[in-house]
Amino acid sequence: MYRTSSIEIKNKRASFDYELVETFTTGMVLTGTEIKSIREGKAALADSYCIFINGELWAKNINIAEYRFGAYSNHNARRDRKLLLQKRELQKLLRKTKEKGLTIVTLRIFINEKGFAKLDIALARGKKAYDKRESIKEKDLRREEMRAKG
């Protein structure tokens, strides 16, 4: 019997700064103190992204705070973390990122029903300033419609 977790750490800037083309859910290679910090909700995805190094996908700039009870075995808060995907998904992402203007951004960290930390990533294209203004207008219109409905 597994219990569901309410831990969900989001990258709110990602959908504002990027047009999300396709999303993937990946596993992460973590140390013991890192998973404990994530379960406490002590992580941030601001300015994090993914890159390929020697054919492997790595997440950079994910800030997982040091575990408060960790002593000598505590981890480095901003270390690079290897992501786990199926081979065909890795090849697809590698092919797509070679196209001009596409990158891989992190969207959210969550704990799945088996208790493993998972990372949602997205193949994304950067938005221009006028696209961002359009997104703000659409969001405001939706908010106004919800207020009018009551």
C-alpha positions as a Markdown table, in Angstrom:
| # | Residue | x | y | z |
|---|---|---|---|---|
| 1 | Met | 0.0 | 0.0 | 0.0 |
| 2 | Tyr | 1.5 | 3.3 | -1.1 |
| 3 | Arg | 0.4 | 6.7 | 0.0 |
| 4 | Thr | 0.2 | 9.7 | -2.2 |
| 5 | Ser | 2.3 | 12.7 | -1.4 |
| 6 | Ser | 1.2 | 16.3 | -1.6 |
| 7 | Ile | 4.8 | 17.4 | -2.5 |
| 8 | Glu | 4.7 | 19.3 | -5.8 |
| 9 | Ile | 7.4 | 22.0 | -6.5 |
| 10 | Lys | 6.7 | 24.0 | -9.6 |
| 11 | Asn | 8.7 | 26.2 | -12.0 |
| 12 | Lys | 6.1 | 29.0 | -12.5 |
| 13 | Arg | 8.4 | 31.0 | -14.8 |
| 14 | Ala | 8.7 | 28.1 | -17.4 |
| 15 | Ser | 5.2 | 28.4 | -18.9 |
| 16 | Phe | 5.5 | 32.2 | -18.9 |
| 17 | Asp | 9.0 | 32.4 | -20.5 |
| 18 | Tyr | 8.6 | 29.4 | -22.9 |
| 19 | Glu | 6.0 | 27.9 | -25.3 |
| 20 | Leu | 5.9 | 24.2 | -24.1 |
| 21 | Val | 6.0 | 21.9 | -27.1 |
| 22 | Glu | 6.1 | 18.4 | -25.5 |
| 23 | Thr | 6.4 | 17.2 | -21.9 |
| 24 | Phe | 8.1 | 14.1 | -20.4 |
| 25 | Thr | 8.3 | 12.6 | -16.9 |
| 26 | Thr | 11.7 | 11.5 | -15.8 |
| 27 | Gly | 13.3 | 9.9 | -12.8 |
| 28 | Met | 16.3 | 11.5 | -11.1 |
| 29 | Val | 19.4 | 10.0 | -9.5 |
| 30 | Leu | 19.4 | 11.4 | -6.0 |
| 31 | Thr | 21.3 | 10.9 | -2.8 |
| 32 | Gly | 19.6 | 10.0 | 0.5 |
| 33 | Thr | 19.7 | 13.6 | 1.9 |
| 34 | Glu | 18.3 | 15.0 | -1.4 |
| 35 | Ile | 15.2 | 12.9 | -1.3 |
| 36 | Lys | 14.6 | 13.8 | 2.3 |
| 37 | Ser | 14.9 | 17.5 | 1.5 |
| 38 | Ile | 12.4 | 17.1 | -1.4 |
| 39 | Arg | 9.9 | 15.3 | 0.9 |
| 40 | Glu | 10.1 | 18.3 | 3.2 |
| 41 | Gly | 9.4 | 20.6 | 0.2 |
| 42 | Lys | 12.8 | 22.3 | 0.3 |
| 43 | Ala | 13.6 | 22.6 | -3.5 |
| 44 | Ala | 13.4 | 25.3 | -6.1 |
| 45 | Leu | 13.4 | 25.0 | -9.9 |
| 46 | Ala | 14.0 | 28.7 | -10.8 |
| 47 | Asp | 16.5 | 29.1 | -13.6 |
| 48 | Ser | 16.9 | 25.3 | -14.0 |
| 49 | Tyr | 17.3 | 23.6 | -17.3 |
| 50 | Cys | 18.5 | 20.3 | -18.9 |
| 51 | Ile | 21.5 | 19.6 | -21.2 |
| 52 | Phe | 23.0 | 16.5 | -22.8 |
| 53 | Ile | 26.5 | 15.5 | -21.6 |
| 54 | Asn | 28.0 | 12.4 | -23.3 |
| 55 | Gly | 24.6 | 11.2 | -24.5 |
| 56 | Glu | 23.0 | 11.5 | -21.0 |
| 57 | Leu | 20.5 | 14.1 | -19.9 |
| 58 | Trp | 21.5 | 16.2 | -16.9 |
| 59 | Ala | 19.5 | 18.7 | -14.9 |
| 60 | Lys | 21.4 | 21.9 | -14.0 |
| 61 | Asn | 20.6 | 24.6 | -11.3 |
| 62 | Ile | 18.0 | 22.6 | -9.4 |
| 63 | Asn | 18.3 | 23.9 | -5.9 |
| 64 | Ile | 17.6 | 21.1 | -3.3 |
| 65 | Ala | 18.4 | 22.6 | 0.1 |
| 66 | Glu | 20.7 | 20.7 | 2.4 |
| 67 | Tyr | 19.0 | 18.3 | 4.7 |
| 68 | Arg | 18.8 | 19.8 | 8.2 |
| 69 | Phe | 19.7 | 16.6 | 10.0 |
| 70 | Gly | 22.4 | 15.6 | 7.5 |
| 71 | Ala | 25.9 | 15.8 | 8.9 |
| 72 | Tyr | 29.0 | 14.8 | 6.9 |
| 73 | Ser | 26.9 | 13.1 | 4.2 |
| 74 | Asn | 25.0 | 16.2 | 3.2 |
| 75 | His | 24.8 | 17.0 | -0.5 |
| 76 | Asn | 25.8 | 20.0 | -2.6 |
| 77 | Ala | 22.6 | 22.1 | -3.0 |
| 78 | Arg | 23.1 | 23.0 | -6.7 |
| 79 | Arg | 24.9 | 19.9 | -8.1 |
| 80 | Asp | 24.0 | 18.5 | -11.5 |
| 81 | Arg | 21.6 | 15.6 | -11.4 |
| 82 | Lys | 21.3 | 12.8 | -13.9 |
| 83 | Leu | 17.9 | 12.2 | -15.4 |
| 84 | Leu | 16.5 | 8.8 | -16.2 |
| 85 | Leu | 14.6 | 8.4 | -19.5 |
| 86 | Gln | 14.1 | 5.6 | -22.0 |
| 87 | Lys | 16.6 | 5.4 | -24.8 |
| 88 | Arg | 14.1 | 6.3 | -27.5 |
| 89 | Glu | 12.9 | 9.4 | -25.5 |
| 90 | Leu | 16.6 | 10.5 | -25.0 |
| 91 | Gln | 17.3 | 10.1 | -28.7 |
| 92 | Lys | 14.1 | 12.1 | -29.6 |
| 93 | Leu | 15.1 | 14.9 | -27.2 |
| 94 | Leu | 18.6 | 15.0 | -28.5 |
| 95 | Arg | 17.4 | 15.3 | -32.1 |
| 96 | Lys | 14.9 | 18.0 | -31.2 |
| 97 | Thr | 17.3 | 20.1 | -29.2 |
| 98 | Lys | 19.6 | 20.3 | -32.2 |
| 99 | Glu | 16.9 | 22.3 | -33.9 |
| 100 | Lys | 17.2 | 26.1 | -33.6 |
| 101 | Gly | 15.4 | 27.6 | -30.7 |
| 102 | Leu | 14.4 | 24.5 | -28.8 |
| 103 | Thr | 15.6 | 23.8 | -25.3 |
| 104 | Ile | 14.6 | 21.5 | -22.3 |
| 105 | Val | 13.2 | 23.2 | -19.2 |
| 106 | Thr | 12.2 | 21.8 | -15.9 |
| 107 | Leu | 8.5 | 22.1 | -14.9 |
| 108 | Arg | 7.9 | 20.4 | -11.6 |
| 109 | Ile | 9.2 | 17.9 | -9.0 |
| 110 | Phe | 6.8 | 15.6 | -7.4 |
| 111 | Ile | 6.7 | 12.3 | -5.4 |
| 112 | Asn | 4.8 | 9.6 | -7.3 |
| 113 | Glu | 2.6 | 6.9 | -5.7 |
| 114 | Lys | 5.6 | 4.6 | -5.1 |
| 115 | Gly | 7.5 | 7.2 | -3.2 |
| 116 | Phe | 10.0 | 8.1 | -5.9 |
| 117 | Ala | 10.9 | 11.7 | -6.8 |
| 118 | Lys | 10.0 | 12.5 | -10.4 |
| 119 | Leu | 10.8 | 15.5 | -12.6 |
| 120 | Asp | 8.5 | 16.8 | -15.3 |
| 121 | Ile | 10.5 | 18.4 | -18.1 |
| 122 | Ala | 9.4 | 20.0 | -21.4 |
| 123 | Leu | 10.8 | 20.6 | -24.8 |
| 124 | Ala | 10.3 | 24.3 | -25.1 |
| 125 | Arg | 10.7 | 27.3 | -27.5 |
| 126 | Gly | 11.4 | 30.7 | -26.0 |
| 127 | Lys | 8.7 | 33.4 | -26.2 |
| 128 | Lys | 9.2 | 36.9 | -27.4 |
| 129 | Ala | 8.2 | 39.9 | -25.4 |
| 130 | Tyr | 4.9 | 40.4 | -27.3 |
| 131 | Asp | 4.0 | 36.7 | -26.8 |
| 132 | Lys | 4.4 | 37.2 | -23.0 |
| 133 | Arg | 2.2 | 40.3 | -23.1 |
| 134 | Glu | -0.4 | 38.2 | -25.0 |
| 135 | Ser | -0.2 | 35.5 | -22.3 |
| 136 | Ile | -0.8 | 38.1 | -19.6 |
| 137 | Lys | -3.9 | 39.4 | -21.4 |
| 138 | Glu | -5.4 | 35.9 | -21.8 |
| 139 | Lys | -4.8 | 35.1 | -18.2 |
| 140 | Asp | -6.5 | 38.4 | -17.1 |
| 141 | Leu | -9.5 | 37.7 | -19.4 |
| 142 | Arg | -9.9 | 34.2 | -17.9 |
| 143 | Arg | -9.7 | 35.7 | -14.4 |
| 144 | Glu | -12.4 | 38.3 | -15.2 |
| 145 | Glu | -14.7 | 35.7 | -16.7 |
| 146 | Met | -14.4 | 33.6 | -13.5 |
| 147 | Arg | -15.2 | 36.6 | -11.3 |
| 148 | Ala | -18.2 | 37.4 | -13.5 |
| 149 | Lys | -19.5 | 33.9 | -13.1 |
| 150 | Gly | -19.3 | 34.2 | -9.4 |
